[in-house]
Amino acid sequence: MRRITAIGKIHRKPADRLDRYGNPVSVPVAQWKTEDLPVFSIQPSPPVEEFAGGRVAVERHVRVSAPLSAPIPGVDDLVSLPGSWSEGGLFMVVGEVERWETNPILPVTLHGGMVIRLVRYRR
């Protein structure tokens, strides 16, 4: 059995609301509902450098391993991580959450789980 080493938070984006003129109403992240995210491990990925409009943008990606029983963050949800990871703010989910219960290579899987890939959220 793998051990939970940290607890992150999933900030669930509320459904879009419209004002009386039909424009979307923005809800501050502080008012979004949160859900605990048990975490096995948090690993930094190598930085990604992109040439963007005359400058080189460097993005930090993070890989989070979690148990199958953990809630799955949606593409519009944000994730906050504990410890030194929290200093830079929130993270966005990148791509699909990868889940596995069986291992296609080994006949016996010791640990199922899921991997969540994140990138720093820029407002």
Disulfide bonds with the S-S distance in Angstrom:
none
